[in-house]
Amino acid sequence: MKISIITATYNNEKTIADTLFAVSSQTYKNIEHLIIDGKSTDNTLKIINENSPKTKIFSESDNGIYDALNKGISHATGDIIGFLHADDIYANNTTIEKIIATFKANNCDAVYSDLHYVSQNDVNKIIRNWKSDKFEYSNLKKGWMPPHPTFFVKKEIYNKFGNFNTNYKIAADYDLMMRMLGKHKISVAYLPEVTVKMRVGGESNKSIKNILKKMKEDLKVIKTNEIGGFFTLVRKNTSKISQFFSAK
């Protein structure tokens, strides 16, 4: 099975080398790595060309990260699609091998796993431990959702049920997973281990304004997909508190 890893970049010269190495060092070799760049003005593209010459690069203006990821999906030629952000890394060099093995063992449409939020300056310092657990449809109404960077999906599912809804500026990943897992009930398997280390400081948590915007969009996602209500939003946010304590 061929897997396409999509990375959206824009002025990520400080971290992109780590991301490139995380992909190139994988033991599983049938990987297509696509960089969707928003016309970076720093050394991002130079670093990519110097460190990962086989990576496919598409550099042009876009309308935000979800637009960039949609472009990546359209260019992807793999059987499976995953996303690795420009400041994230895989937990180890066997991550993709284990993802593929889980797809094969379960003959499923998607695979997800656990995630560590880590320090910006030290990827070995865990800030938040996001443990997913096995999928149950009823948990969607309780605000449960797997971490999107660990969510690998067959391309045929994107072809069938659509990509990211760019009307959402912060919560399009939540909408996509609610749509696929809740509305269309795709088959999914859980790999019970950490596969991605994600540096803290994402767009949705940069400010109180963004947090409130995220909550507003999340509630719209919940209502649009008809899975839960306001209580779902409350549980979605309060359930994250324990993840900080389990990281200690």
Backbone as CSV, one residue per row, in Angstrom:
resi,resn,N_x,N_y,N_z,CA_x,CA_y,CA_z,C_x,C_y,C_z
1,MET,0.846,-1.191,0.000,0.000,0.000,0.000,0.885,1.247,0.000
2,LYS,0.552,2.170,-0.866,1.286,3.432,-0.933,0.601,4.451,-0.029
3,ILE,1.409,5.209,0.703,0.845,6.220,1.591,1.364,7.600,1.219
4,SER,0.463,8.565,1.180,0.819,9.957,0.901,0.785,10.745,2.201
5,ILE,1.910,11.379,2.546,1.987,12.247,3.717,1.991,13.692,3.225
6,ILE,1.042,14.483,3.706,0.892,15.862,3.258,1.323,16.821,4.371
7,THR,2.214,17.746,4.028,2.682,18.759,4.975,2.456,20.142,4.375
8,ALA,1.660,20.951,5.061,1.445,22.335,4.629,2.486,23.221,5.307
9,THR,3.151,24.065,4.517,4.202,24.922,5.079,3.984,26.390,4.733
10,TYR,4.447,27.235,5.646,4.547,28.671,5.366,5.516,29.264,6.392
11,ASN,6.713,29.572,5.914,7.756,30.142,6.775,8.022,29.289,8.015
12,ASN,8.360,28.031,7.771,8.624,27.080,8.859,10.094,26.658,8.909
13,GLU,10.990,27.577,8.636,12.408,27.238,8.552,12.973,26.667,9.853
14,LYS,12.375,26.983,10.982,12.908,26.532,12.270,12.624,25.055,12.554
15,THR,11.561,24.522,11.969,11.146,23.158,12.337,11.018,22.189,11.171
16,ILE,11.014,22.670,9.945,10.704,21.807,8.805,11.715,20.680,8.625
17,ALA,12.975,20.899,8.982,13.999,19.848,8.831,13.653,18.637,9.695
18,ASP,13.133,18.884,10.901,12.729,17.785,11.783,11.592,16.979,11.161
19,THR,10.646,17.681,10.560,9.500,17.024,9.931,9.949,16.181,8.741
20,LEU,10.833,16.733,7.936,11.353,16.003,6.774,12.062,14.727,7.208
21,PHE,12.873,14.834,8.263,13.612,13.672,8.751,12.660,12.623,9.322
22,ALA,11.587,13.091,9.976,10.610,12.165,10.549,9.992,11.282,9.473
23,VAL,9.811,11.832,8.274,9.240,11.073,7.164,10.302,10.218,6.469
24,SER,11.426,10.828,6.160,12.462,10.120,5.392,13.094,8.970,6.165
25,SER,13.041,9.006,7.494,13.668,7.956,8.305,12.740,6.782,8.596
26,GLN,11.525,6.820,8.065,10.586,5.727,8.307,11.078,4.413,7.690
27,THR,10.838,3.323,8.402,11.235,2.011,7.896,10.364,1.585,6.719
28,TYR,9.125,2.075,6.696,8.232,1.798,5.562,8.606,2.759,4.437
29,LYS,8.874,2.236,3.267,9.460,3.061,2.214,8.504,3.488,1.101
30,ASN,7.330,2.882,1.011,6.415,3.266,-0.073,5.620,4.503,0.345
31,ILE,6.380,5.600,0.527,5.811,6.857,1.016,6.002,7.961,-0.016
32,GLU,4.948,8.696,-0.237,4.986,9.903,-1.069,4.801,11.098,-0.125
33,HIS,5.820,11.975,-0.063,5.728,13.141,0.815,5.478,14.378,-0.034
34,LEU,4.341,15.027,0.198,3.985,16.227,-0.551,4.048,17.451,0.352
35,ILE,4.752,18.470,-0.119,4.811,19.746,0.582,3.916,20.736,-0.152
36,ILE,2.930,21.265,0.556,2.056,22.283,-0.016,2.431,23.607,0.648
37,ASP,3.192,24.399,-0.055,3.768,25.618,0.516,2.989,26.855,0.085
38,GLY,2.778,27.764,1.028,2.021,28.979,0.751,2.895,30.134,0.302
39,LYS,3.936,29.840,-0.484,4.896,30.832,-0.977,5.696,31.427,0.182
40,SER,6.402,30.567,0.864,7.243,30.996,1.993,8.281,32.019,1.547
41,THR,8.575,32.954,2.442,9.555,34.003,2.128,10.844,33.818,2.927
42,ASP,10.904,32.789,3.764,12.133,32.517,4.518,12.895,31.375,3.829
43,ASN,13.623,30.582,4.561,14.443,29.516,3.983,13.757,28.148,3.934
44,THR,12.450,28.134,4.145,11.728,26.852,4.182,11.968,26.016,2.930
45,LEU,11.766,26.588,1.754,11.903,25.830,0.510,13.345,25.407,0.267
46,LYS,14.279,26.251,0.645,15.697,25.914,0.491,16.045,24.703,1.353
47,ILE,15.555,24.680,2.576,15.818,23.572,3.493,15.207,22.281,2.959
48,ILE,14.007,22.385,2.410,13.344,21.201,1.847,14.152,20.642,0.682
49,ASN,14.559,21.512,-0.210,15.315,21.078,-1.392,16.663,20.474,-1.021
50,GLU,17.287,21.006,0.031,18.596,20.512,0.446,18.518,19.200,1.219
51,ASN,17.437,19.018,1.978,17.334,17.856,2.855,16.424,16.747,2.345
52,SER,15.549,17.067,1.412,14.609,16.054,0.935,14.318,16.281,-0.547
53,PRO,15.310,16.026,-1.409,15.167,16.334,-2.836,14.071,15.547,-3.551
54,LYS,13.650,14.397,-3.004,12.614,13.583,-3.646,11.193,14.006,-3.254
55,THR,11.110,14.918,-2.302,9.803,15.403,-1.865,9.145,16.231,-2.979
56,LYS,7.853,16.028,-3.162,7.119,16.801,-4.170,6.674,18.120,-3.553
57,ILE,7.045,19.224,-4.198,6.746,20.551,-3.657,5.788,21.292,-4.580
58,PHE,4.736,21.852,-3.984,3.802,22.707,-4.710,3.740,24.024,-3.946
59,SER,4.276,25.077,-4.527,4.353,26.360,-3.830,3.537,27.416,-4.564
60,GLU,2.470,27.853,-3.915,1.607,28.892,-4.478,0.755,29.472,-3.357
61,SER,0.166,30.603,-3.585,-0.695,31.218,-2.575,-1.912,30.338,-2.323
62,ASP,-2.378,30.342,-1.081,-3.572,29.566,-0.753,-4.471,30.379,0.164
63,ASN,-5.609,29.798,0.495,-6.582,30.477,1.358,-6.620,29.863,2.753
64,GLY,-5.453,29.550,3.283,-5.384,28.983,4.618,-4.986,27.521,4.609
65,ILE,-4.757,26.977,5.811,-4.214,25.625,5.922,-5.142,24.561,5.347
66,TYR,-6.452,24.712,5.526,-7.362,23.677,5.021,-7.426,23.679,3.501
67,ASP,-7.298,24.843,2.912,-7.203,24.930,1.453,-5.937,24.239,0.984
68,ALA,-4.851,24.448,1.708,-3.574,23.807,1.372,-3.673,22.288,1.491
69,LEU,-4.299,21.811,2.558,-4.439,20.364,2.748,-5.323,19.752,1.672
70,ASN,-6.352,20.474,1.254,-7.203,19.989,0.161,-6.408,19.868,-1.138
71,LYS,-5.507,20.823,-1.364,-4.647,20.741,-2.545,-3.766,19.504,-2.462
72,GLY,-3.284,19.225,-1.265,-2.465,18.046,-1.063,-3.227,16.773,-1.377
73,ILE,-4.469,16.705,-0.934,-5.310,15.537,-1.209,-5.498,15.355,-2.712
74,SER,-5.702,16.462,-3.421,-5.917,16.383,-4.864,-4.673,15.900,-5.606
75,HIS,-3.486,16.213,-5.073,-2.229,15.801,-5.704,-1.785,14.399,-5.268
76,ALA,-2.316,13.912,-4.178,-1.858,12.643,-3.609,-2.197,11.470,-4.521
77,THR,-1.250,10.547,-4.635,-1.454,9.346,-5.458,-1.429,8.078,-4.608
78,GLY,-1.339,8.222,-3.297,-1.288,7.064,-2.413,-2.654,6.449,-2.156
79,ASP,-2.649,5.228,-1.652,-3.884,4.543,-1.255,-4.415,5.130,0.047
80,ILE,-3.488,5.621,0.865,-3.814,6.166,2.178,-3.234,7.571,2.282
81,ILE,-3.950,8.450,2.990,-3.492,9.824,3.161,-3.367,10.156,4.648
82,GLY,-2.239,10.774,5.002,-2.030,11.260,6.354,-1.461,12.669,6.306
83,PHE,-1.538,13.375,7.418,-1.041,14.753,7.489,-0.007,14.869,8.605
84,LEU,1.101,15.507,8.297,2.115,15.799,9.300,2.447,17.279,9.187
85,HIS,2.066,18.039,10.207,2.265,19.483,10.156,3.747,19.842,10.198
86,ALA,4.050,21.045,9.772,5.442,21.465,9.563,6.241,21.641,10.842
87,ASP,5.606,21.540,12.010,6.367,21.587,13.258,6.125,20.332,14.093
88,ASP,5.628,19.256,13.432,5.380,18.002,14.116,6.335,16.915,13.624
89,ILE,6.441,15.836,14.398,7.273,14.702,14.007,6.555,13.408,14.373
90,TYR,6.997,12.295,13.794,6.481,10.998,14.197,7.208,10.541,15.458
91,ALA,6.551,9.721,16.248,7.102,9.294,17.531,8.356,8.449,17.359
92,ASN,8.408,7.673,16.281,9.586,6.856,16.001,9.616,6.491,14.524
93,ASN,10.643,5.757,14.103,10.797,5.485,12.669,9.999,4.283,12.168
94,THR,9.215,3.659,13.044,8.354,2.551,12.617,6.877,2.933,12.601
95,THR,6.589,4.212,12.803,5.202,4.673,12.889,4.380,4.286,11.660
96,ILE,4.847,4.619,10.475,4.071,4.353,9.265,3.937,2.851,9.014
97,GLU,4.973,2.111,9.316,4.917,0.654,9.178,3.778,0.080,10.031
98,LYS,3.625,0.590,11.244,2.570,0.120,12.144,1.190,0.581,11.677
99,ILE,1.117,1.789,11.128,-0.154,2.287,10.587,-0.626,1.376,9.450
100,ILE,0.267,1.065,8.536,-0.072,0.210,7.399,-0.482,-1.176,7.881
101,ALA,0.242,-1.729,8.845,-0.087,-3.050,9.381,-1.480,-3.062,10.003
102,THR,-1.867,-1.950,10.645,-3.190,-1.855,11.256,-4.277,-1.805,10.185
103,PHE,-4.026,-1.085,9.104,-4.973,-1.068,7.983,-5.176,-2.481,7.448
104,LYS,-4.090,-3.182,7.231,-4.161,-4.520,6.642,-4.844,-5.515,7.580
105,ALA,-4.523,-5.430,8.867,-5.070,-6.377,9.836,-6.573,-6.209,10.026
106,ASN,-7.055,-4.968,9.870,-8.467,-4.679,10.136,-9.297,-4.437,8.879
107,ASN,-8.629,-4.342,7.718,-9.326,-4.078,6.456,-10.308,-2.916,6.617
108,CYS,-9.789,-1.799,7.132,-10.645,-0.672,7.497,-10.408,0.539,6.591
109,ASP,-11.273,1.553,6.771,-11.180,2.787,5.985,-10.222,3.804,6.596
110,ALA,-10.034,3.729,7.907,-9.210,4.727,8.597,-8.552,4.117,9.825
111,VAL,-7.442,4.724,10.229,-6.714,4.314,11.433,-6.341,5.572,12.213
112,TYR,-6.468,5.519,13.540,-6.029,6.631,14.376,-5.281,6.070,15.574
113,SER,-4.632,6.941,16.332,-3.818,6.491,17.466,-3.741,7.583,18.522
114,ASP,-2.680,7.568,19.323,-2.509,8.547,20.399,-1.489,9.614,19.998
115,LEU,-1.503,10.715,20.740,-0.652,11.855,20.398,-0.085,12.503,21.654
116,HIS,1.130,12.988,21.555,1.734,13.798,22.610,1.893,15.236,22.131
117,TYR,1.356,16.183,22.897,1.725,17.581,22.709,3.047,17.772,23.441
118,VAL,4.020,18.351,22.759,5.357,18.495,23.352,5.802,19.954,23.326
119,SER,6.841,20.236,24.069,7.388,21.587,24.153,7.919,22.046,22.798
120,GLN,7.798,23.338,22.529,8.337,23.914,21.298,9.829,23.660,21.171
121,ASN,10.538,23.713,22.299,11.996,23.631,22.270,12.559,22.262,22.638
122,ASP,11.693,21.360,23.126,12.158,20.032,23.523,11.058,19.015,23.236
123,VAL,11.194,18.269,22.139,10.133,17.335,21.722,10.035,16.124,22.647
124,ASN,10.974,15.987,23.591,10.904,14.900,24.563,10.177,15.316,25.843
125,LYS,9.835,16.603,25.942,9.104,17.095,27.108,7.613,17.091,26.784
126,ILE,6.869,16.185,27.412,5.439,16.019,27.134,4.625,17.034,27.935
127,ILE,3.798,17.799,27.229,2.932,18.795,27.863,1.526,18.228,28.078
128,ARG,1.098,17.437,27.124,-0.273,16.910,27.167,-0.300,15.543,26.504
129,ASN,-0.927,14.584,27.168,-0.983,13.213,26.675,-2.398,12.892,26.191
130,TRP,-2.572,12.842,24.865,-3.896,12.604,24.289,-4.030,11.119,23.961
131,LYS,-4.660,10.376,24.872,-4.899,8.946,24.678,-6.310,8.755,24.132
132,SER,-6.428,8.128,22.983,-7.697,8.085,22.266,-8.661,7.011,22.742
133,ASP,-8.220,5.771,22.814,-9.038,4.610,23.141,-9.852,4.142,21.934
134,LYS,-10.475,2.978,22.080,-11.214,2.369,20.975,-12.440,3.197,20.604
135,PHE,-12.794,3.134,19.326,-13.895,3.938,18.821,-15.251,3.362,19.213
136,GLU,-16.114,4.235,19.694,-17.519,3.915,19.920,-18.329,5.108,19.440
137,TYR,-19.298,4.843,18.585,-20.090,5.924,17.991,-20.726,6.814,19.062
138,SER,-21.197,6.205,20.132,-21.883,6.969,21.181,-20.979,8.013,21.824
139,ASN,-19.667,7.785,21.771,-18.745,8.735,22.394,-18.644,10.051,21.632
140,LEU,-19.024,10.056,20.353,-18.995,11.295,19.579,-19.911,12.341,20.215
141,LYS,-21.033,11.885,20.751,-21.978,12.805,21.395,-21.453,13.305,22.732
142,LYS,-20.420,12.648,23.232,-19.820,13.052,24.504,-18.579,13.922,24.289
143,GLY,-18.383,14.354,23.034,-17.261,15.241,22.734,-15.974,14.524,22.403
144,TRP,-16.022,13.176,22.308,-14.810,12.413,21.989,-14.443,12.587,20.526
145,MET,-13.151,12.651,20.273,-12.649,12.733,18.904,-11.177,12.337,18.904
146,PRO,-10.726,11.552,17.931,-9.294,11.223,17.885,-8.478,12.435,17.460
147,PRO,-7.207,12.488,17.810,-6.359,13.616,17.369,-6.160,13.555,15.857
148,HIS,-6.479,14.646,15.184,-6.460,14.633,13.726,-5.107,14.281,13.115
149,PRO,-3.965,14.730,13.671,-2.685,14.360,13.052,-2.433,12.852,13.021
150,THR,-3.168,12.073,13.831,-2.994,10.620,13.836,-4.041,9.917,12.967
151,PHE,-4.884,10.680,12.302,-6.025,10.146,11.563,-5.625,9.899,10.104
152,PHE,-5.399,8.646,9.762,-5.023,8.242,8.408,-6.246,7.636,7.720
153,VAL,-6.514,8.077,6.493,-7.733,7.679,5.793,-7.415,7.266,4.357
154,LYS,-8.102,6.253,3.860,-7.922,5.854,2.468,-8.392,6.971,1.540
155,LYS,-7.676,7.171,0.460,-8.028,8.260,-0.458,-9.416,8.071,-1.049
156,GLU,-9.818,6.837,-1.263,-11.140,6.579,-1.836,-12.254,7.122,-0.940
157,ILE,-11.989,7.227,0.361,-12.978,7.783,1.284,-13.101,9.285,1.085
158,TYR,-11.959,9.952,0.863,-12.020,11.383,0.544,-12.769,11.593,-0.768
159,ASN,-12.501,10.747,-1.745,-13.192,10.857,-3.037,-14.699,10.688,-2.872
160,LYS,-15.086,9.860,-1.935,-16.504,9.539,-1.747,-17.236,10.561,-0.885
161,PHE,-16.580,11.012,0.195,-17.275,11.842,1.184,-16.750,13.276,1.295
162,GLY,-15.764,13.641,0.476,-15.318,15.023,0.442,-14.121,15.335,1.312
163,ASN,-13.548,16.519,1.082,-12.347,16.961,1.785,-12.706,17.898,2.934
164,PHE,-11.790,18.791,3.281,-12.037,19.759,4.347,-12.982,20.852,3.859
165,ASN,-13.921,21.229,4.701,-14.843,22.322,4.408,-14.152,23.634,4.775
166,THR,-13.720,24.389,3.776,-12.927,25.602,4.025,-13.764,26.769,4.546
167,ASN,-15.062,26.552,4.720,-15.875,27.577,5.382,-15.511,27.666,6.864
168,TYR,-14.938,26.581,7.378,-14.414,26.586,8.745,-12.959,27.020,8.695
169,LYS,-12.585,27.953,9.540,-11.216,28.465,9.547,-10.339,27.760,10.570
170,ILE,-10.956,27.174,11.616,-10.210,26.516,12.678,-10.680,25.081,12.903
171,ALA,-11.951,24.792,12.665,-12.533,23.506,13.041,-12.838,22.576,11.863
172,ALA,-12.218,22.786,10.718,-12.506,21.940,9.560,-12.045,20.501,9.775
173,ASP,-11.005,20.309,10.573,-10.561,18.941,10.863,-11.588,18.214,11.736
174,TYR,-12.159,18.927,12.707,-13.219,18.354,13.548,-14.426,18.006,12.691
175,ASP,-14.806,18.902,11.796,-15.936,18.646,10.900,-15.688,17.415,10.034
176,LEU,-14.481,17.299,9.486,-14.170,16.175,8.615,-14.288,14.850,9.358
177,MET,-13.776,14.805,10.588,-13.842,13.556,11.344,-15.255,13.244,11.808
178,MET,-16.016,14.268,12.194,-17.410,14.053,12.571,-18.216,13.553,11.377
179,ARG,-17.922,14.121,10.221,-18.626,13.731,9.003,-18.330,12.275,8.637
180,MET,-17.061,11.918,8.697,-16.663,10.573,8.285,-17.031,9.517,9.320
181,LEU,-16.722,9.792,10.602,-16.972,8.816,11.653,-18.435,8.769,12.081
182,GLY,-19.064,9.951,12.130,-20.433,10.025,12.633,-21.500,9.913,11.572
183,LYS,-21.409,10.771,10.580,-22.452,10.809,9.547,-22.361,9.618,8.597
184,HIS,-21.158,9.339,8.109,-20.997,8.284,7.104,-20.540,6.950,7.688
185,LYS,-20.162,6.974,8.964,-19.837,5.740,9.693,-18.827,4.855,8.955
186,ILE,-17.717,5.456,8.572,-16.659,4.676,7.937,-16.069,3.699,8.964
187,SER,-15.461,2.628,8.485,-14.853,1.662,9.399,-13.495,2.181,9.850
188,VAL,-13.208,1.992,11.128,-12.004,2.604,11.698,-11.368,1.670,12.718
189,ALA,-10.039,1.746,12.817,-9.306,0.933,13.790,-8.391,1.819,14.626
190,TYR,-8.183,1.416,15.852,-7.359,2.166,16.800,-6.022,1.467,17.014
191,LEU,-4.935,2.204,16.826,-3.586,1.729,17.127,-3.212,2.310,18.489
192,PRO,-3.162,1.498,19.542,-3.000,2.014,20.908,-1.573,2.399,21.279
193,GLU,-1.042,3.388,20.599,0.268,3.924,20.961,0.437,5.322,20.377
194,VAL,1.369,6.072,20.924,1.643,7.424,20.436,2.362,7.330,19.100
195,THR,1.822,7.999,18.091,2.455,7.999,16.767,2.952,9.377,16.349
196,VAL,2.419,10.431,16.961,2.791,11.794,16.567,3.141,12.640,17.793
197,LYS,4.214,13.416,17.643,4.558,14.429,18.642,4.274,15.790,18.023
198,MET,3.395,16.532,18.656,2.916,17.805,18.110,3.360,18.951,19.022
199,ARG,4.110,19.878,18.478,4.561,21.013,19.286,3.380,21.891,19.680
200,VAL,3.390,22.367,20.926,2.314,23.236,21.402,2.378,24.581,20.681
201,GLY,1.237,25.279,20.676,1.204,26.605,20.064,0.458,26.631,18.752
202,GLY,-0.540,25.740,18.595,-1.311,25.692,17.360,-2.200,26.902,17.172
203,GLU,-2.706,27.068,15.961,-3.512,28.233,15.590,-4.742,28.399,16.474
204,SER,-5.416,27.304,16.802,-6.679,27.400,17.527,-6.511,27.852,18.969
205,ASN,-5.280,27.752,19.524,-5.061,28.106,20.923,-4.146,29.303,21.120
206,LYS,-3.941,30.082,20.071,-3.006,31.202,20.150,-3.525,32.348,21.010
207,SER,-4.832,32.480,21.125,-5.399,33.597,21.873,-6.796,33.232,22.360
208,ILE,-7.303,34.013,23.311,-8.672,33.812,23.799,-9.661,33.967,22.646
209,LYS,-9.377,34.926,21.765,-10.248,35.158,20.612,-10.340,33.909,19.737
210,ASN,-9.196,33.273,19.496,-9.191,32.071,18.674,-9.865,30.894,19.370
211,ILE,-9.686,30.805,20.687,-10.334,29.733,21.446,-11.849,29.863,21.356
212,LEU,-12.351,31.087,21.512,-13.803,31.320,21.414,-14.312,31.067,19.996
213,LYS,-13.500,31.448,19.008,-13.869,31.192,17.611,-13.919,29.700,17.346
214,LYS,-12.949,28.977,17.909,-12.913,27.523,17.760,-14.156,26.887,18.376
215,MET,-14.545,27.327,19.548,-15.728,26.781,20.218,-16.996,27.057,19.412
216,LYS,-17.070,28.251,18.824,-18.226,28.609,18.004,-18.305,27.710,16.776
217,GLU,-17.152,27.489,16.130,-17.130,26.625,14.954,-17.411,25.173,15.344
218,ASP,-16.872,24.740,16.484,-17.125,23.367,16.947,-18.614,23.118,17.141
219,LEU,-19.295,24.079,17.747,-20.730,23.931,17.980,-21.491,23.846,16.658
220,LYS,-21.050,24.617,15.677,-21.675,24.556,14.353,-21.454,23.192,13.718
221,VAL,-20.253,22.640,13.896,-19.944,21.303,13.377,-20.879,20.270,14.005
222,ILE,-21.040,20.358,15.309,-21.883,19.415,16.051,-23.329,19.476,15.548
223,LYS,-23.836,20.685,15.379,-25.226,20.847,14.936,-25.405,20.451,13.472
224,THR,-24.434,20.824,12.626,-24.534,20.514,11.197,-24.529,19.009,10.951
225,ASN,-23.689,18.305,11.696,-23.605,16.857,11.526,-24.630,16.101,12.369
226,GLU,-25.409,16.860,13.152,-26.506,16.300,13.953,-26.024,15.198,14.884
227,ILE,-24.896,15.475,15.569,-24.346,14.525,16.525,-24.101,15.261,17.830
228,GLY,-25.095,15.236,18.716,-24.963,15.903,19.998,-25.480,17.331,19.979
229,GLY,-25.078,18.092,21.011,-25.514,19.471,21.154,-24.536,20.253,22.004
230,PHE,-25.031,21.217,22.759,-24.154,22.071,23.563,-23.368,21.252,24.589
231,PHE,-24.010,20.224,25.146,-23.335,19.357,26.123,-22.117,18.673,25.495
232,THR,-22.223,18.354,24.206,-21.109,17.741,23.478,-19.915,18.680,23.453
233,LEU,-20.179,19.959,23.208,-19.118,20.961,23.174,-18.454,21.095,24.542
234,VAL,-19.267,21.109,25.595,-18.734,21.226,26.951,-17.829,20.043,27.271
235,ARG,-18.294,18.834,26.962,-17.500,17.626,27.235,-16.230,17.602,26.391
236,LYS,-16.330,18.085,25.167,-15.166,18.104,24.276,-14.034,18.918,24.886
237,ASN,-14.379,20.023,25.523,-13.360,20.911,26.088,-12.902,20.476,27.481
238,THR,-13.829,20.032,28.325,-13.454,19.640,29.682,-12.667,18.325,29.705
239,SER,-12.880,17.473,28.701,-12.180,16.182,28.668,-10.673,16.355,28.455
240,LYS,-10.268,17.513,27.957,-8.851,17.756,27.695,-8.052,18.007,28.980
241,ILE,-8.751,18.388,30.055,-8.057,18.769,31.290,-7.211,17.618,31.824
242,SER,-7.782,16.417,31.839,-7.065,15.261,32.388,-5.822,14.910,31.591
243,GLN,-5.790,15.321,30.319,-4.648,15.008,29.463,-3.372,15.720,29.925
244,PHE,-3.536,16.860,30.570,-2.373,17.591,31.080,-1.789,16.884,32.299
245,PHE,-2.677,16.305,33.144,-2.209,15.628,34.342,-1.570,14.282,34.018
246,SER,-2.098,13.599,33.000,-1.550,12.287,32.644,-0.206,12.409,31.947
247,ALA,0.161,13.658,31.566,1.462,13.873,30.913,2.587,13.978,31.940
248,LYS,2.238,14.159,33.205,3.260,14.351,34.228,3.913,13.034,34.634
